[in-house]
Each structure stands twice: as structure tokens, then as C-alpha cells.
Amino acid sequence: MAKINLHYRKLSAGYLFPEIGRRVRLFQQENPDHEVHRLGIGNTTEPLTLTVLEGLRDGVERLGDAETYTGYGDEQGEEELRNELARFYGRRNIVLDPDEIFISDGAKPDAANIQSVFSTENRVAVQDPAYPVYVDTNVIAGRSGPFDPDLGNYAGFVYMVCSRDNNFIPDPPQEHVDLIYLCSPNNPTGAVASREELKRFVDYARENKAVLVYDAAYAEFISDPDLPRSIYEVDGAKECAIEINSFSKLAGFTGVRLGWSVVPKALVVEDSEPGEVHRLWFRRQTTFFNGASNIAQRGGMAVLSEQGLKECAGLINYYMENARIIGDGLQALGLEYYGGVNAPYLWLKTPVNLSSWDFFDKLLNEAQVVGTPGSGFGPSGEGYFRLSAFGHREDIEEAVQSMKSRLKL
Ligand SMILES: *Cc1c(COP(=O)(O)O)cnc(C)c1O
């Protein structure tokens, strides 16, 4: 008799986005004449830039000619694209062998899959609040105990609290852990770790032979030249850190699907030799994955060209101007918020200690604005609320105007 993977039953109900949808639909049924403004999405909205479109078109055209047609490519990704990514890091004085870069269909799958090369005995630490993938995939792999609905967390995981007191960047755990997930610039808090803060994690990881899984999906949203855009800007990180990144937010590839991970050959864990984790990830990818789309990879090449990067910086500036408009609105309302400067998310402290969901209802009912309750990202997100800068300018402006004129504070 076939048996299911019982760890799936431990997952707390995937409650956040369906519940948001349910409450918005209910509101719209009861108030059909009200327009609802969305500041809740973590999805890009603006069209691809011209150079990138040309790259994708070129990818399509190549498939229509026997001379240039390609089927399966290099499983690790086109060499040209990996070379280009190595140059991309080179501009920040980070030296990577193109062979240490693995092209994928996105950062979410990589963040989900990377745990499979590590023992299920490993103890996992996550930022709290966090992007849900890190927690859920480790629950499914069997690294947690049961979910505690009162505490809002899983037994067995170490939750590194991100709060106002630490500017939403935690210290490394006091106890021993083996796998540490870090996301900077952070979704959902919009906080960015400094070089010194990252160095503490690198030092911890080297002392404990732990591995950092560093999600840098929003690295290009950093405008402050003193803030690190890669974990490898910290000395020693190649011995202990895997970096995951994506074209999704960098170039609007959320639907195109293209990402990459860096697994340095120098990375060692307790029972491995240098190069072994790299080999295992190669083995994992060649077994489970047949390579990213060749069309998407031509698009990726265009993103990394000089003109492509310039255009994508313009796209990012557009979203960051949205973030500035939202931030100005919150300030005018006297609301306390964080982030939105080097990241496209603003992390709002709910007024008068409302719960995240109570503030969700208030914002929807009074201003017809939809955001994301912070409690959906982990127990320490309670009392916070995420607003996203992804959206068309007019929609963002209308949402902010509606908050300013209708929200009763
Ligand atoms: C959007 C996002 C990603 C990107 O995932 P893709 O699968 O590449 O689209 C990765 N990590 C975080 C934290 C994100 O918010």
C-alpha cells in the first residue's frame, strides 16, 4: 500500500494568500461600487525592456533555423550565461569560477531544493518573519516537529527574531545550528544587512561548520553603495555560503523564469571535502532538472549586457519611486514604518497595537487598500504589515491618496 509523505500534514494551512483573497472578495460583494487598490503583491507589473525583449526574440528565432536550433543544453546552464554572470560578480571584485554557478528556473525552486543535499538531521535556523519557502520545504523534508498554532511556529527550528530592536537583522543564534537561511534585502521587512552583520554570520558558520543559504533576489534594489549585494563580499563566505539569486525582480522575469545559484567549490561541511557539496548539487540538478529554457537564457544574456543592465536599473528605479511615494504617504499619516529604501517592501508597524489581520480589515474597509498581514510570515510578524512597491504608478498613487483621505487614525 502506498503511503504519503506524512511531513506534509505538519504544514500549517497555506492560509495567508487564500485568506486575503477570501476577505477581498467578501468586501467586493458587499461594496460593489468601491474600487479596491492592491499594495499586497510581490509580483512585477512593468513590461520587459527593449534590449531584453530583443534577447528573448533572438532566442525564439534561433529555434526556427536548423543552423542555430538547440534542444537540451548544458544542464548547469549555457556556458556563455555562466561566464557573463561570473563577470557580473567580477564587477564587485568577487571572483567566481563559472563552474560554481548553476542556472535554474528561479530562486524559489533553488531555495526549496538546496536543502536536499544536506542531512535531515541538520538543525535549521530562519529569520522570523521570513519568505515561507525556507520553512515549508524543511518541514516537508522532515527537519521539524509539529506546528504549534498558539506560538505560530514549528518545533525544532530556531527562529531568529527580527524586530525594531535589531533593525530587523538578527544576530546569529546562541546555540548550534547547521543550516541558516538569510534573505537580504529582506522580503518581507525591507531590511538590508550591513557587511558587519553578514560577517557575524560568516564567522558563526565557519566556527560551527554551518551553511548559510543567502537569498539575494533583491540585491539590485540596493542603492546605498556601502551595503553588500552579495554574501561573497564578506571574506571567508566561500567556505560556508550558498547564494541564490534570480532574474525575476532584477529584470521582470517572474513569468519568464530564470535564476541562478552559486555553490563555491571551497564550501565545506562537517563530513565533506571541499568540492563535495558542489558535486552533490550538480548531481541533484542533473537528476531532477533538465536545464532552464534556452529562450529564457538568451533573455538573461541580454539582461547582463551593458545596455540591458542600464534598462533594468531603470525598471528598478520605477519601483523604488513607488516605494518613495508609499513611504511619503505613510509618513504624512504619522505611521511608523521600515524598509522601502534599498528594498521594494515597506514594513509597517500597525497603529495602536492592532493585530496584523485587524489592520488588514481596517485598511480594506476604510481605504479599500489591500496589503499583507505580517503574521503570515512568522510569529514575529504579528503587529506588522507589508506593503509592496510593485504596481503601476497610477494604482500606487491612488492607493496612497485613498489611505491619506480615508484611513481613520
Ligand atoms: C520573489 C522572490 C524570489 C524570486 O523567486 P523566483 O522563483 O526566481 O521568481 C526569491 N526569493 C524571495 C525572497 C523573493 O521574494
The ligand as a MOL file (V3000), in Angstrom:
LIG
                    3D

  0  0  0     0  0            999 V3000
M  V30 BEGIN CTAB
M  V30 COUNTS 15 15 0 0 0
M  V30 BEGIN ATOM
M  V30 1 C 10.4230 36.9330 -5.4670 0
M  V30 2 C 11.4170 36.2330 -4.6000 0
M  V30 3 C 12.2750 35.2940 -5.1460 0
M  V30 4 C 12.2700 35.0140 -6.6350 0
M  V30 5 O 11.8530 33.7490 -6.9200 0
M  V30 6 P 11.8170 33.2420 -8.4420 0
M  V30 7 O 11.4890 31.8030 -8.2760 0
M  V30 8 O 13.1730 33.4550 -9.0080 0
M  V30 9 O 10.7650 34.0130 -9.1690 0
M  V30 10 C 13.2060 34.6720 -4.3160 0
M  V30 11 N 13.2800 34.9790 -3.0130 0
M  V30 12 C 12.4920 35.9080 -2.4670 0
M  V30 13 C 12.6600 36.2510 -1.0380 0
M  V30 14 C 11.5170 36.5450 -3.2370 0
M  V30 15 O 10.7170 37.4550 -2.6830 0
M  V30 END ATOM
M  V30 BEGIN BOND
M  V30 1 1 1 2
M  V30 2 1 2 3
M  V30 3 2 2 14
M  V30 4 1 3 4
M  V30 5 2 3 10
M  V30 6 1 4 5
M  V30 7 1 5 6
M  V30 8 2 6 7
M  V30 9 1 6 8
M  V30 10 1 6 9
M  V30 11 1 10 11
M  V30 12 2 11 12
M  V30 13 1 12 13
M  V30 14 1 12 14
M  V30 15 1 14 15
M  V30 END BOND
M  V30 END CTAB
M  END
